[in-house]
């Protein structure tokens, strides 16, 4: 496997360091959670290596694992 072109980010929302591999497009969190390029495209508007992962999404992903296949917004949410 080729060496990555890494960008390390101190995530304010996740309260941990995240590592983004610019070559593969994968994101790895210090807590072991990882995101594929397809997942990042679904949960962020335009992942460029500096955007924040929504905390609620991260907590669910960490708890259940698996792959994020769709994102929908709750209508009428006032928060």
N, C-alpha and C positions, 0 to 999 in steps of 0.2 A: 504494500500500500504506500502510495506517495505521501510525503510529508505534507501536512496541512499548512495553509496560510492563515494563521490564527489571529483573531481579534478577541481580546479579553475585555469584558465589560463588567463593571460593578452595577448590578441591577438594583435600582431603588425599590421597585415593587416586589421583587423576589427576595431581597435582602441577602444576596449571595453573588458570587462571581459566576458569570456565564462565559462560555467559550464558543465562538462562532468560527467554523472552518469555512473560509471564503472559497476554497476549491470545491468542496463537496456540497456546501450549503446547509450542512447539519449544525445544530446548536446543541451544546452539552451544558447542563447545569451541574453545579458542585454537588447537589443532592442526588445526582444520578439520573435525573429526568433528562430525556433527550427528545429533540424535535427534528423531523425531517423537513426538507425544503417545501414539500407539499403542505405540511401542517403549518409551517410559518406563513405561507401564503394565505391560508384560511383564517388564521387568528390575528394577523396584523395587516394593516392596510398596504404597506409596502416595506417588507423587511429589508433593511439596508445594513444591518449589523448594529444599529444603535437604538432601534425601537424597543420598547418594553413589552414583555409578555404579560397579558392580563393575569393578575394574581388568581382570580377565581378559576380560570382555565388551568393554570399551573397546578393548583391544589387538586383539582379533579384528575388531571393527567397523572400526577404523582401517585395519587391514591389508587386509581384503577389501572394505570398503564395503558397499553393498547395504542391505537392510532386514532387521531382526530380525523374524521372523514367528512364532517359537515359542521357548520356553525350557523345558528339562527339566533336572531335577537328576539327577546320577549317584547311583545307589543304592549304599550301602556305602562311600561316600567318608568317610574318617576325618579329613580336614583341616578 
